[in-house]
């Protein structure tokens, strides 16, 4: 079975709350490369969302919020 999505805190998150976790941002971003969509919520923080968007662009990084629906 192919994994289409992963939800919840991704390893290295929440980047916005723990300064020591900021060093994990590049590795976490790289680990998410295999996914077609990266849905980033508030726990990702602005540093994480910026890093994700810089690497993947707006077409792959989408905001995640309550009630958001995805179809695969």
C-alpha positions in Angstrom: 0.0 0.0 0.0 1.3 3.5 -0.9 1.0 6.1 1.8 -0.9 9.2 0.5 -0.6 11.4 3.5 0.6 11.7 7.1 -1.1 14.0 9.6 -0.2 15.2 13.0 3.1 16.6 14.2 5.9 15.6 11.8 9.3 14.7 13.3 11.0 18.0 14.2 7.7 19.9 14.8 6.6 22.1 16.5 9.4 24.2 15.3 7.8 27.4 16.5 7.9 26.3 20.2 11.3 24.8 20.7 14.4 26.6 19.4 16.5 23.5 19.7 14.3 21.8 17.1 15.1 24.4 14.5 18.2 22.4 13.5 15.9 19.6 12.4 14.0 21.7 9.8 16.2 20.8 6.8 16.1 17.0 7.5 12.3 17.1 8.1 11.7 19.1 4.9 13.8 16.5 3.0 11.8 13.6 4.5 8.6 15.2 3.2 9.9 15.3 -0.4 8.2 12.0 -1.3 4.7 13.4 -0.6 2.6 15.1 -3.3 1.1 17.5 -0.8 2.5 18.9 2.4 -0.3 20.3 4.6 1.2 22.6 7.2 -0.8 23.7 10.2 -0.2 26.2 13.0 2.2 23.9 14.9 4.6 24.0 12.0 5.3 27.7 12.7 6.5 30.4 10.4 10.0 29.0 10.2 8.8 25.6 9.1 6.2 26.9 6.7 8.8 29.2 5.1 11.3 26.4 4.8 8.7 24.1 3.2 7.5 26.8 0.8 11.0 27.7 -0.2 11.8 24.1 -1.1 8.4 22.9 -2.5 6.6 26.1 -3.5 3.0 27.1 -3.1 1.7 24.3 -5.3 2.8 21.5 -2.9 2.5 23.3 0.5 -1.1 23.9 1.5 -2.6 25.3 4.7 -4.1 22.8 7.1 -7.0 23.8 9.3 -10.0 22.3 11.0 -12.5 21.0 8.4 -9.9 20.8 5.6 -10.6 17.9 3.1 -8.3 16.1 0.8 -9.1 13.7 -1.9 -6.6 11.2 -3.3 
